[in-house]
């Protein structure tokens, strides 16, 4: 196999394994990592110097696995297979699709209670009182944002650094999801995790936004990205969700309840309110963008071969 094609073909293989197998049902490394991170936070998130403690905890949890992955990858075909497996373990595209489709099916069946419960597995907002349109909007927002977090971020760092890059992104993103909250418990301790995720996600998020824009109403998506994303509280979720919503011709954002408090969020996108059928359209946008990324990686490899 030409060296220039090794990573592109490993990326295709890793994405194919995710599509075929989904996340491992048992013994998923990220489950063990999350449990370890929880124990580490409970031990370290106390006393003074919380930012420093959080930075040290992040470093202890993330850097050794990345270094081990870089050191342990063999050469030749075994190395190619190892890279593909590491990417597969870092991806969550099929799992994202399964969660979103479950909500879409609930809404199609008129089972609003089940839709509220299942969308609650995807988002951190309160879902008990959402109507069908709000459930669909919440699901689509999560699908668009997690398209970046569960697919494109890992794929970007894999393209740069191979399997260790995918491991770096996935572990950092996991710690941000666990610790990156602006509340009393995590405002200081989770600061390093949140900032690291912002840095690692900066370029992938904008490439994801471009991909979403190309998959639908391109001019509207680019305009909404430019005008709306700066008002969104997350510097990386804003471009992704604004471009994705406008590309689909939908209006997302707006008021939502988080941890018992109402938050007035800016509008994202333009067009009509979301409906249950739009969940599948959002998934198609994510999958089409993935095919675009893989095609570009393969073309890049072929040009260098």
N, C-alpha and C positions, 0 to 999 in steps of 0.2 A: 504494500500500500504506500503510495507517495506520502511523504511526511506532511505536505501541505493539506492533504485530504483527511488526515487522521482526526483532527478535532471536529471538522464539519460532519464527518460520518459518525463520529462518536456522539455528537449532538443529536443527529437524526435517530441514532439507536436509543439514546437516553429518553428522548421525547416519545419514541415509539413504545418503549417499555412502560412509560407512564400511562400512555394511552391504552395499552393492552392490559396492564396489570393493576394500575392504580397504586395507591400507597399500600405498603405491607400491612396486613391486618394485625400481625403479631410481630413483636420485636423490632418495631420501627426505631431506628437510632434517634430520631427527633423526640420520641416519647421519653426515652431514657435521658436525653439531654435536657428536656423540659423539667423532669423530676429533679435532676441534679441542680439545675438553675434555681428551682424553688427552694431547695435546701440551702444553697449558697446565699441566696437573698435573705432568708430567714436568719442566717448566722451573721451576715455582714451588714445588713441594713439597720444599724443601731448605733447609738453614740454620735460623736462628732465626725467631721470630715466626710460627710456622706457622699459628696461628688467623687472624692478620691477613692473611697471604698467601692463605689459603683464602677469606676474606671478599672480598678484592680480586679474586681470580680469579673467584669466583661473580658479583660485580658486573659485571666486564668481559664475562663470557660471557652473562649473562641480561639485564641492563638495556638495552643498545643494541638488541637485536632487538625487545624489547617496545616501546621508544620508537619504533623504525622502523615497527613495525606500527601503532601509534597514529597516527603522522604520515602514513603512506602510504595509509590507508584512504580511498577517495573517498566522495562522497555519492551518494545515489540508489540505483538498482538495482545499479550496479557495486560500491558499498560493501556492499550486502546480500550479493552474491555473494562478495566478498572475505572477509567475516565467516564465511560458510558454509564456504569453503575452508579458512580458518585453523582452524576447529573440526575439520573433517574430518582435517586433518593432525595435530591434537593428540590425536585419538581412536585407540584401539587395540582396540575391541571385537571386530571381526571376527577380528583376529589372535589375540586371546585365545581366542576360540571355536575357531579352527582348531587351536591347540596342544592345548587341552583335549580336543577331539573325537578327535584323533590318539591320545592316551593311552587314551581310552575304547574306541576301536576295537581297539587293541593288546590290551587286557585282555579284550575280548569274544572276540577270536580266540585267546586263550590264549598270546599271545606276550609273556611277561613280560620277556624281555631287551629287546625293542623298547620296551615300556612304561617300563622303567627309564631307557632312553636318552632317550626323548622327554620324560618328566617332568623329567629333568635339565636340559632346555632352559628349564624354567619356574621352577625353584627353585634355591637356592644350597646346599642340603644335599646330602650324599652319598646317592646313589640306587642304588649297585651291589648292595647287599645287601637292598633292600626287598622284602617279599613283596607280593602283589597288593593286599591291603587297605591297606598302607602307601603304595603307589604311588597308589592312589585317593585316600587322605586327603591326600597331598601335593599332588596335582593340584587337589583341591577347595579346599584352603587357598589356593593360589595364585590360583585362579579368583575366590574371594570377595574376597581382598585386592586383586587387580589389577582387579576390577570397579570399585573406588574409584579406583585410581591411573590406570587406562587409560580410564575412561569418566566417572565421576561427578565427580571432582575438576575435570577440564577443563570439564565442562558447567556446574558451579557457577560457576567464575570467568568463563566465557563469559556466563552470565546476568547477572553483575554488571558486567563490563567489556567485553563483546564479544570479538572476535577477539584483541586484545592480552591479555585476561585468560586465554584458553585458552593462548596462547603462554607467558605467564608461568608458569602452572602446569606445563605440560608440560616446559619447560626446567628449572625448579627440581626437578621430580620426577626427571628424567633425571640431573641432577647428584647428587641424593641416592642414586640407584641406583648411580652410579659411585663416589662419594666417601664416602658416609655409613656407613662401617664403623667399628666400635670395635676397630680393631687398631692395631698400631704405626705403620703407614704413614699411616692416615687419621684417627686419633683426634683430632688437632689440626687438620690441614689440612681435613678434611671436616666439621669441627664446624659451620661456617656453613651448609653445604649441608644437613646433617641438620636443623638448627634451622629453617631457612627452610621446608623441606618440612613439618616438624611444624606450623608456624604456618599455612601455606597449606592444609594438609590437615585442620586441626582441625574446622572446621564441615562440610566435605563428608563427612568420614568418619562423623560422627554422623548426618548426613542419610542416608547410605548405610545405616548400621545400622538406622535407622528403616524405610527402604524394604524391607530384607531382612526385618525383623520383620513388616511388613504382608503380605509375600508367603507366609507360612507359619504356623508355630506362634507367634503373636504374643506371648502372655504368657510363654511359655518363653524366647523370644528376648530380650525386654526384661529378664527376670530374670537370664539368663546374662550379658548385657551388663553389668548392674549389678554382679554378683557376681564375674565372671571377668576382665573386661577390665582392672581395675586391676592384676592380677597379671601381665599380659602385658608384655613388655619394650618394645613399641612403643605409645605412647599413642594412636595412631590405628588401627593394625591390630587392636588388641585389641577395641574395640567392633565393628568390621566383621566380624571372623571369629567372635567369640562369638555375635553376633546371627545371622549367617548360618548357622552350624553348628546352633544350636538351632532356627532356623526350619525347617531341613531335617530335624530329628530325628536328628542325627548327633553323634558324639563325635569331635572332632579334637584337635590338639595332641599332647602327650606327647613322649617322648624322640626326638631326632634328632641326626645327626652333621653338624656344620658345620666345614669346613676341618680335618677330622681329629680334632675334639674333640666328645665327646658332650655335648649340652645337654639338661637335664631341663626341659621346657617345661610350663606348666600345662595342664590340660584345658580344652578349649573346647567349648561346647554340651552337649547331653545327648541320650541315646537310644542308638542302636546304632552299631557300627563302620561305617565307610564301605565301600562296594563300588563296582565299576566303573560300575554303572548310575546311581549317584548323581552322577557327573560331569555327566551331561546334566541332571539335576535342578538342580544348582548353576548351570549355564549358563542354564536357564530362569528361575531366580530373578534372575540379573543382568539378563536381557533384559526380564523383567516389570517390574523396577524402573526400567529405562531408559524403558519406555513410560509408566510412572507419572510420571516426571520430565518427559517431553515433554508429557504431557497437562496437568500443572500449569502449565508454562510457557505453553502455548497458552491455557489458561483465564485465567491472569493477564493475558496480552496482550489477550484479548477483553474482559475486564472493564475494561481501561483504554482501549480503543479508542473 
